[in-house]
Amino acid sequence: MIFSIIMAVLLAQASSLPKKTIQSSDGDIVDCFDVRDQPSFDHSLLQNHEIQGAPAAGLPYMINKAGKRRVWQVWNQNGTSCPDETIPIRRSVVGAKRFKKKHWTDVRVNRRTVPYAAEEGHEYAIGEVVYLRGIYGTVATMNVWNPSVEHGTNEFSLSQIWLVAGHYNDSDLNTVEAGWQVFPDHYHDSQPRLFVYWTRDTYQKTGCLNLECPGFVQITSEFAIGSAFSPTSSYGGSQYDITMYIWKDTKDGNWWLSIDSSVIGYWPARLFTHLAHGPATLVQWGGEIVNSRSYGQHTTTQMGSGHFAEEGFSKAGFFRNLKIIDYLSYMQPVQEFILQTKNPTCYTAIKGYSEEWGSHFYYGGPGYNALCL
């Protein structure tokens, strides 16, 4: 009996050990864990969850299945990879037993007082579409930059997609979010990193960044959530972008994330209330920063490229080829959308349309300047 107990403990410990460890050139350590041994399954709602290897309803029509990938991550640029049936997890989320949990909610206050995504101290330059009949997903291509962020202030700069249901002025807001962010006080460097996020209660008690608490289920070995993108765009030079797809599987309700031709994983339907059984009613794309006014003035934290939207291609951040995914999983080009800029002396956004880029917008800014105090 004692021998059986000891063997069970040893087997449990072995199952939670990485199958491979990769030292990245940027200092990150990436561990390759068995896909069944990830933090998502510590969630009480996912104890008996069966991993979905692919969307039950298949991929949305016209998804980029074979496009050439131009942006990689630093840890796998040289061809290094994790074994089959494992996922790469950045070492910072591995704790003494298995996974360290550090919530992002300590720097995200709830959005009770405003009708769109604008929290106290948070500033935005975003495009959005409200469609009460339901949004089953979205597609957008965004370029990746390396904006400057004030250190020691718990500030960040990010570019992302939000899919939203519920109400910002209540406690029932559901979101799924993904994009890239520079967050020095969290990651201890200034690189743009892939992130995911979710909430079911307007950021009050649920949700966290990346895999740092149970929730998002990763299935790919090609991307490490929380790891840095490379290469990045340069001012007046080469532009590097990623195409991000987020959509609802209409058969089981899960919300899936893909980047270019790689299916990253999904937010299980049972994490949510509104988003569990229904579609989103609002989609947003764009940039966000935190303005802590730590030095008695507006922050110098940059958004996007750190340059205003009016500077245009190769000099400003962009979101292009904006699309909405409908109930039948078809991608419909966005015809009309609204721009929201909370503080246009600091960060701006301007619309555009072309045959190649469809509906698009430029966004960004330097933060503190002669007019932004």
SVG drawing of the C-alpha trace seen along z (x, -y; Angstrom):
<svg xmlns="http://www.w3.org/2000/svg" viewBox="-30 -73 51 75">
<polyline fill="none" stroke="black" stroke-width="0.4" points="0.0,0.0 2.8,-2.4 4.7,-1.5 1.7,-2.2 1.3,-5.7 5.0,-6.5 4.9,-5.4 1.7,-7.5 3.4,-10.6 6.6,-10.0 4.5,-9.6 2.6,-12.8 5.8,-14.7 7.3,-13.4 4.3,-14.3 4.6,-17.9 8.3,-18.1 9.2,-19.7 10.0,-17.3 12.6,-19.8 14.1,-23.2 15.2,-25.8 17.5,-28.8 16.4,-31.7 19.0,-34.3 17.0,-37.1 17.4,-35.4 14.1,-33.7 13.9,-30.1 11.1,-28.1 10.0,-24.8 8.2,-22.3 5.4,-20.8 3.0,-18.0 -0.1,-19.7 -2.2,-17.9 -0.1,-19.5 -0.9,-23.2 -2.3,-25.6 -5.8,-25.8 -6.8,-22.5 -6.3,-23.9 -9.5,-25.9 -12.5,-24.5 -14.6,-24.7 -12.0,-22.8 -11.2,-19.8 -12.6,-17.3 -12.1,-19.3 -11.2,-17.3 -8.6,-19.1 -9.8,-20.2 -7.1,-19.6 -8.9,-21.7 -12.2,-23.7 -15.1,-21.3 -16.7,-23.4 -13.5,-23.7 -11.5,-26.8 -13.3,-30.0 -13.5,-30.2 -10.6,-32.0 -8.3,-31.6 -4.6,-31.9 -3.6,-28.2 -0.4,-28.5 0.7,-32.1 4.4,-32.8 5.2,-33.7 7.4,-36.8 7.3,-37.3 8.7,-34.7 9.6,-34.7 13.1,-35.0 13.2,-31.6 12.5,-29.7 14.1,-31.9 16.9,-29.5 14.6,-26.6 14.5,-25.3 11.1,-23.7 9.2,-21.8 8.4,-18.1 5.1,-16.9 2.3,-16.8 3.9,-19.6 3.5,-23.3 6.2,-26.0 5.8,-27.8 8.0,-30.8 9.8,-29.9 8.4,-32.9 5.1,-31.1 6.6,-27.9 6.5,-27.9 7.9,-25.6 5.2,-23.0 4.0,-23.7 2.8,-27.2 3.2,-30.5 0.0,-32.6 0.4,-36.4 -2.7,-38.3 -2.8,-41.3 -5.8,-42.7 -3.6,-44.6 -3.0,-47.1 -6.3,-46.9 -9.2,-48.6 -12.8,-48.0 -14.5,-50.0 -17.7,-50.9 -17.9,-54.6 -17.5,-54.8 -19.3,-53.3 -16.2,-51.9 -12.8,-50.7 -11.4,-53.6 -10.2,-53.0 -8.8,-55.5 -5.2,-56.2 -5.6,-54.1 -5.6,-55.8 -6.7,-54.4 -6.7,-54.9 -9.0,-52.2 -11.5,-51.3 -14.7,-49.5 -17.8,-48.0 -21.0,-47.4 -23.3,-44.8 -26.2,-43.7 -27.1,-40.8 -23.8,-39.2 -20.2,-39.1 -18.7,-35.5 -15.1,-36.6 -12.8,-39.1 -9.6,-39.2 -7.1,-42.0 -3.5,-42.5 -1.3,-44.6 2.3,-45.6 4.6,-44.9 6.6,-47.7 8.9,-48.2 7.5,-51.3 9.3,-53.0 7.6,-52.5 8.4,-54.3 10.1,-51.9 9.2,-51.6 5.7,-52.9 3.8,-49.6 2.9,-51.1 2.6,-49.2 1.9,-49.8 0.0,-47.3 -1.8,-46.7 -4.6,-44.1 -8.1,-42.9 -11.0,-42.8 -14.2,-40.8 -16.8,-41.9 -20.2,-40.9 -22.0,-42.3 -21.7,-45.8 -18.8,-48.0 -20.9,-49.8 -21.9,-46.6 -20.2,-43.5 -21.1,-41.1 -18.6,-42.1 -17.1,-39.2 -14.0,-39.7 -11.4,-37.7 -8.3,-39.7 -5.0,-39.1 -2.2,-41.0 1.3,-42.2 2.5,-44.3 5.6,-45.9 5.4,-45.7 8.8,-46.2 7.7,-45.8 6.0,-42.5 8.5,-40.9 11.6,-42.7 12.6,-43.9 11.3,-46.1 10.4,-43.6 7.0,-43.3 5.5,-40.0 2.5,-37.9 -0.2,-38.1 -3.7,-36.7 -6.3,-37.8 -9.9,-37.2 -12.5,-38.2 -16.1,-37.3 -16.9,-40.0 -15.5,-43.3 -12.0,-42.6 -13.0,-42.4 -12.1,-38.8 -11.6,-36.7 -9.1,-36.6 -5.3,-37.2 -2.5,-37.6 -1.3,-34.8 -1.0,-31.4 -0.5,-32.9 -3.8,-31.6 -6.1,-28.9 -8.2,-29.7 -6.7,-29.8 -6.0,-26.3 -2.9,-26.3 -2.5,-23.6 0.4,-24.8 4.1,-24.2 5.0,-27.0 4.3,-30.1 5.1,-30.7 2.6,-33.0 4.4,-35.8 7.5,-35.4 8.9,-38.2 8.2,-38.7 11.0,-39.2 11.8,-41.0 9.9,-44.2 9.0,-47.1 11.4,-50.1 10.5,-53.7 10.7,-54.5 11.9,-50.9 10.8,-47.3 7.3,-46.6 6.6,-43.3 3.0,-42.3 0.9,-39.5 -2.6,-38.5 -4.7,-37.6 -8.0,-35.6 -10.3,-35.2 -13.6,-33.4 -16.3,-31.4 -16.7,-27.7 -20.5,-27.5 -20.6,-23.8 -19.1,-23.9 -18.9,-27.6 -15.1,-27.8 -13.3,-31.0 -10.3,-30.2 -7.1,-32.2 -4.9,-31.9 -1.8,-33.9 -1.1,-33.7 -1.4,-30.0 -0.9,-28.7 -3.9,-27.8 -2.7,-28.9 -5.5,-27.6 -8.8,-28.6 -10.8,-30.1 -13.2,-27.4 -16.9,-28.5 -17.5,-27.4 -15.2,-30.2 -17.9,-32.8 -21.5,-33.8 -22.5,-35.9 -19.7,-34.6 -20.4,-31.0 -23.6,-30.5 -23.8,-33.7 -21.6,-35.9 -19.8,-39.1 -21.7,-42.4 -18.6,-44.6 -15.2,-44.3 -12.3,-46.7 -8.9,-46.9 -6.1,-49.3 -3.6,-50.6 -3.7,-51.1 -1.2,-52.6 -1.2,-53.4 -0.6,-57.0 0.4,-56.9 1.7,-60.6 4.5,-59.4 6.6,-62.5 3.8,-65.1 3.2,-65.1 1.7,-62.9 3.7,-59.7 6.3,-59.5 5.1,-55.9 4.7,-55.5 1.8,-53.8 2.3,-51.9 5.5,-53.2 5.6,-56.2 4.6,-58.4 1.2,-60.0 -1.2,-58.3 -0.9,-61.1 2.6,-60.0 1.2,-57.0 2.7,-53.9 6.1,-52.7 6.0,-55.4 2.8,-54.7 1.1,-51.7 -1.7,-50.1 -4.6,-47.7 -5.6,-46.6 -7.9,-44.3 -10.5,-44.5 -13.0,-41.7 -15.9,-40.4 -16.7,-36.6 -20.4,-35.8 -22.5,-32.8 -21.6,-30.7 -17.9,-31.3 -17.5,-33.6 -15.3,-36.6 -17.1,-39.8 -15.0,-43.0 -15.7,-45.8 -17.5,-48.6 -18.0,-51.2 -16.3,-51.5 -15.9,-54.2 -12.6,-55.6 -12.2,-56.4 -9.2,-58.4 -9.3,-59.4 -6.5,-62.0 -5.8,-63.1 -3.0,-65.5 -1.0,-62.5 -2.2,-59.6 -4.2,-59.8 -6.0,-57.5 -7.1,-58.1 -9.2,-55.9 -8.3,-54.7 -9.5,-52.4 -7.8,-50.8 -8.3,-47.8 -5.2,-46.1 -5.8,-46.9 -9.6,-47.2 -10.8,-49.1 -7.9,-50.1 -6.5,-52.7 -3.3,-54.2 -2.8,-54.9 -0.2,-55.8 1.7,-58.7 4.6,-59.7 2.7,-60.6 4.2,-63.6 4.9,-66.5 4.3,-70.3 0.5,-69.8 0.2,-66.6 1.0,-67.7"/>
</svg>
